[in-house]
Amino acid sequence: MSVEADIASHQILSKRQHVLERLLHEPSTKPELVEALPCSRSTVDRALEELLEIDCVERTAPNSSQYCATTLGELMLQTHQEYLERLQQFQEVRPILTELPSDAPISEDIILGADVYRSVHSPDIAFRPGQRLMQDATKMVGIAPVVFREFFEEYIGRLNQGSFEFEVIIESELFELINQEYRDDFDTLTEFSSVSVYRTDESLPYGLWVMDRPSSDTAGITFYNEGGVPGAIVNDSDDAVEWATEQYTQYKERASQVV
């Protein structure tokens, strides 16, 4: 199928989706479609004509007045609906994705199926999912472009509960800042043998983390900008965890361990 034909099919499915859905549910005549759907007879006529052109519907028998969806029509509708769902998910995360640098690594694997937390006026909204999930996690790895004092309290508290490994990569400039402003907190954190800290000269585009949890491993990204924390996404799908783990591993290979 050519690109032009693909576009035409997409346009037809967008306009005639309700007719095709009805015929998937139940073969119908034109009058039955008019009665069942909020559209006129002329709209039904055009819809059937267009759906017949792309082989999404057919008559139930030669010369029959009844129409039904074809197997191709069912598959094309399913693909079309999945495409719309993907677009909707990208739209949901768009306000925070636009904060990313253009060269920041990102993948649909971490976006599709993710829970989105926007925190324009309340930054803690973006942090709450990670704080909650960390309570039953046995291991957490991540990269951190910024630090807040509350982070030390959260991680030290979880480490005191036991059965928790924590590994983090921080920017070199941030590491120097921590040494100046949070030295006591950092020393307390790194007294735990299950803590590893790495530093990198790279500029980290976001906060990325992966948690090993009994129910399901989970990955997340926290987005930052000069004005604060616009939001976060959290995803426990296998694809999301695999992608986030791969990104973390690449950053780790280029970093230097300091603790």
C-alpha positions as CSV (number, residue, x, y, z in Angstrom):
1,M,0.0,0.0,0.0
2,S,1.4,3.4,-1.0
3,V,1.8,6.3,1.5
4,E,-1.1,8.1,-0.2
5,A,-3.3,5.0,0.2
6,D,-2.3,4.7,3.9
7,I,-3.2,8.3,4.5
8,A,-6.5,7.8,2.7
9,S,-7.3,4.7,4.7
10,H,-6.5,6.6,8.0
11,Q,-8.8,9.4,7.0
12,I,-11.6,7.1,6.1
13,L,-11.3,5.2,9.4
14,S,-11.2,8.4,11.4
15,K,-14.4,9.6,9.8
16,R,-16.2,6.2,9.6
17,Q,-15.1,4.5,12.7
18,H,-18.5,4.4,14.3
19,V,-20.0,2.7,11.3
20,L,-17.3,0.1,11.1
21,E,-17.6,-0.5,14.9
22,R,-21.3,-1.1,14.5
23,L,-20.8,-3.6,11.7
24,L,-18.2,-5.4,13.7
25,H,-20.7,-5.8,16.5
26,E,-23.6,-6.7,14.2
27,P,-24.2,-7.0,10.4
28,S,-26.7,-4.3,9.5
29,T,-28.7,-2.8,6.6
30,K,-28.5,0.8,5.8
31,P,-31.8,1.6,7.5
32,E,-30.6,-0.3,10.6
33,L,-27.4,1.8,10.6
34,V,-29.3,5.0,10.4
35,E,-31.5,3.9,13.3
36,A,-28.6,2.8,15.4
37,L,-26.2,5.6,14.8
38,P,-26.5,9.4,15.1
39,C,-26.1,10.1,11.4
40,S,-28.2,10.6,8.3
41,R,-28.9,8.1,5.4
42,S,-26.6,10.1,3.2
43,T,-23.8,9.9,5.7
44,V,-24.3,6.1,6.0
45,D,-24.3,5.8,2.2
46,R,-20.9,7.7,2.0
47,A,-19.5,5.7,4.9
48,L,-20.3,2.4,3.3
49,E,-19.0,3.4,-0.1
50,E,-15.7,4.5,1.4
51,L,-15.3,1.5,3.6
52,L,-16.1,-0.8,0.7
53,E,-13.3,1.0,-1.3
54,I,-10.7,0.0,1.3
55,D,-12.2,-3.5,1.8
56,C,-13.2,-2.9,5.4
57,V,-16.8,-4.0,4.9
58,E,-18.6,-6.2,2.5
59,R,-22.2,-7.4,1.8
60,T,-23.1,-10.5,3.8
61,A,-24.1,-12.2,0.5
62,P,-24.1,-11.2,-3.2
63,N,-26.9,-8.6,-3.8
64,S,-27.7,-8.6,-0.1
65,S,-28.8,-5.3,1.5
66,Q,-26.9,-6.3,4.7
67,Y,-23.3,-5.3,5.4
68,C,-20.7,-6.7,7.7
69,A,-17.1,-5.9,8.7
70,T,-14.3,-7.9,7.0
71,T,-11.4,-9.4,8.8
72,L,-9.2,-6.7,7.2
73,G,-11.7,-4.1,8.5
74,E,-11.4,-5.5,12.0
75,L,-7.6,-5.5,12.0
76,M,-7.4,-2.0,10.4
77,L,-9.8,-0.6,13.0
78,Q,-7.8,-2.2,15.8
79,T,-4.6,-0.7,14.5
80,H,-6.3,2.7,14.0
81,Q,-7.6,2.7,17.6
82,E,-4.2,1.7,18.9
83,Y,-2.7,4.5,17.0
84,L,-5.1,7.0,18.4
85,E,-4.4,5.7,21.9
86,R,-0.7,6.2,21.4
87,L,-1.3,9.8,20.2
88,Q,-3.4,10.4,23.3
89,Q,-0.7,9.2,25.5
90,F,1.9,11.4,23.8
91,Q,-0.5,14.3,24.2
92,E,-0.8,13.6,27.9
93,V,2.9,13.8,28.4
94,R,3.6,16.6,25.9
95,P,3.6,19.5,28.5
96,I,6.5,17.9,30.3
97,L,8.3,16.3,27.3
98,T,8.7,19.8,25.8
99,E,11.0,20.6,28.7
100,L,13.6,18.1,27.5
101,P,16.7,19.2,25.6
102,S,16.4,18.2,21.9
103,D,19.3,15.6,22.2
104,A,17.9,14.0,25.4
105,P,17.5,10.2,25.0
106,I,13.9,9.2,25.2
107,S,11.7,6.4,23.9
108,E,8.1,5.5,23.4
109,D,8.9,2.5,25.6
110,I,9.0,4.6,28.7
111,I,6.0,6.8,27.6
112,L,3.4,4.3,26.4
113,G,1.3,3.0,29.3
114,A,3.0,5.4,31.8
115,D,1.3,7.2,34.6
116,V,1.8,10.9,34.2
117,Y,2.2,13.3,37.1
118,R,2.2,17.0,36.4
119,S,3.5,19.2,39.1
120,V,3.6,22.8,37.8
121,H,2.5,24.4,41.1
122,S,3.4,21.6,43.5
123,P,6.8,19.9,42.8
124,D,6.2,17.2,45.4
125,I,3.5,15.6,43.2
126,A,6.3,14.5,40.9
127,F,8.3,13.0,43.8
128,R,5.4,11.1,45.5
129,P,5.2,8.1,43.2
130,G,9.0,7.3,43.7
131,Q,8.7,7.9,47.4
132,R,5.8,5.5,47.7
133,L,7.3,2.8,45.5
134,M,10.6,2.9,47.3
135,Q,9.0,1.6,50.4
136,D,8.9,-2.0,49.2
137,A,11.8,-1.8,46.7
138,T,14.8,-3.9,47.3
139,K,17.1,-1.9,45.0
140,M,17.0,1.4,43.3
141,V,19.4,2.8,40.7
142,G,19.2,6.2,39.1
143,I,20.8,9.4,37.7
144,A,20.3,12.7,39.5
145,P,20.8,16.2,37.9
146,V,19.6,18.0,41.0
147,V,19.4,17.4,44.8
148,F,17.0,18.4,47.6
149,R,17.7,17.9,51.3
150,E,14.5,15.9,51.5
151,F,16.1,13.3,49.2
152,F,18.7,12.5,51.9
153,E,16.0,12.0,54.5
154,E,14.0,9.7,52.2
155,Y,16.8,7.5,51.3
156,I,18.4,7.3,54.7
157,G,15.0,6.5,56.2
158,R,14.6,3.6,53.7
159,L,18.1,2.3,54.2
160,N,17.5,2.2,57.9
161,Q,14.7,-0.1,57.3
162,G,17.1,-2.6,55.7
163,S,17.0,-4.8,52.6
164,F,17.6,-1.9,50.3
165,E,20.4,-1.1,47.8
166,F,20.9,2.3,46.4
167,E,23.1,3.3,43.5
168,V,23.1,6.8,42.0
169,I,25.0,8.8,39.3
170,I,25.3,12.6,39.9
171,E,26.8,15.4,37.8
172,S,30.3,16.5,38.9
173,E,29.1,20.0,39.6
174,L,26.4,18.7,41.7
175,F,28.8,16.5,43.6
176,E,30.9,19.5,44.5
177,L,27.8,21.3,45.6
178,I,26.8,18.4,47.9
179,N,30.2,18.4,49.4
180,Q,29.8,22.1,50.3
181,E,26.1,22.2,51.3
182,Y,25.1,18.7,52.3
183,R,28.3,17.1,53.6
184,D,26.9,15.7,56.8
185,D,23.8,14.3,55.0
186,F,26.0,12.8,52.3
187,D,28.3,11.2,54.9
188,T,25.4,9.6,56.7
189,L,24.0,8.3,53.4
190,T,27.3,6.8,52.3
191,E,28.0,5.1,55.6
192,F,25.6,2.4,54.4
193,S,27.5,-0.4,52.7
194,S,24.6,-0.9,50.3
195,V,25.1,2.6,48.8
196,S,27.2,3.3,45.7
197,V,27.7,6.8,44.3
198,Y,29.1,7.7,40.8
199,R,29.9,11.0,39.3
200,T,29.8,12.1,35.7
201,D,31.0,15.1,33.7
202,E,28.0,14.7,31.4
203,S,25.0,17.0,31.8
204,L,22.1,14.8,32.9
205,P,18.8,15.7,31.1
206,Y,16.4,14.4,33.7
207,G,16.2,12.2,36.8
208,L,15.9,8.6,35.7
209,W,15.4,5.7,38.1
210,V,14.7,1.9,38.1
211,M,13.4,0.0,41.2
212,D,13.5,-3.7,41.8
213,R,10.2,-4.4,43.6
214,P,8.5,-7.7,44.6
215,S,5.3,-7.0,42.6
216,S,6.9,-5.6,39.5
217,D,10.1,-3.7,38.6
218,T,9.3,0.0,37.8
219,A,11.0,2.8,36.0
220,G,10.5,6.5,36.0
221,I,11.7,9.9,34.8
222,T,11.5,13.1,36.8
223,F,11.7,16.2,34.6
224,Y,13.4,19.4,35.7
225,N,13.6,22.9,34.3
226,E,14.9,26.2,35.5
227,G,11.5,26.9,37.1
228,G,11.2,23.7,39.0
229,V,9.8,20.3,38.5
230,P,7.2,20.2,35.7
231,G,6.3,16.5,36.3
232,A,7.2,12.8,36.2
233,I,6.2,9.6,34.4
234,V,6.2,6.2,36.0
235,N,6.0,2.9,34.0
236,D,6.2,-0.7,35.1
237,S,6.0,-2.3,31.7
238,D,8.8,-4.7,30.7
239,D,9.8,-2.4,27.8
240,A,10.0,0.6,30.0
241,V,12.1,-1.1,32.6
242,E,14.4,-2.5,29.9
243,W,14.9,0.9,28.2
244,A,15.5,2.7,31.5
245,T,17.9,0.0,32.7
246,E,19.8,0.3,29.4
247,Q,20.1,4.1,29.7
248,Y,21.3,3.8,33.3
249,T,23.9,1.2,32.3
250,Q,25.3,3.5,29.6
251,Y,25.6,6.4,31.9
252,K,27.2,4.2,34.5
253,E,29.8,2.9,32.0
254,R,30.9,6.5,31.4
255,A,30.9,7.6,35.1
256,S,33.5,7.2,37.9
257,Q,32.7,5.6,41.2
258,V,33.4,7.8,44.2
259,V,31.8,5.7,47.0
